[in-house]
Amino acid sequence: MFEWFLRLLKIDQDSLREIRIDDYRRKMLNAETPTEAAFYWKLMKREISQRSEEQIARMERERGIA
């Protein structure tokens, strides 16, 4: 049900993943305890590891490193 809404907003899975990564990064930096920061670090790492090869290649091209 949620997928149609994302398509309507023209948000793909890669974009959604980057939003989550940024959200976890922000929460990690604003964490009140090291335990909380570590929790968000793990969530962020998990999202980063799920990036597709196409997404990584596109990001490298956009940043001029490929």
Buried (B, 14 or more C-beta within 10 A) or exposed (E): EEEEEEEEEEEEEBEBBBEBBEBBBEBBEEBEEEEEBEBBBEBBEEBBEEBEEEBEEBBEEEEEEE
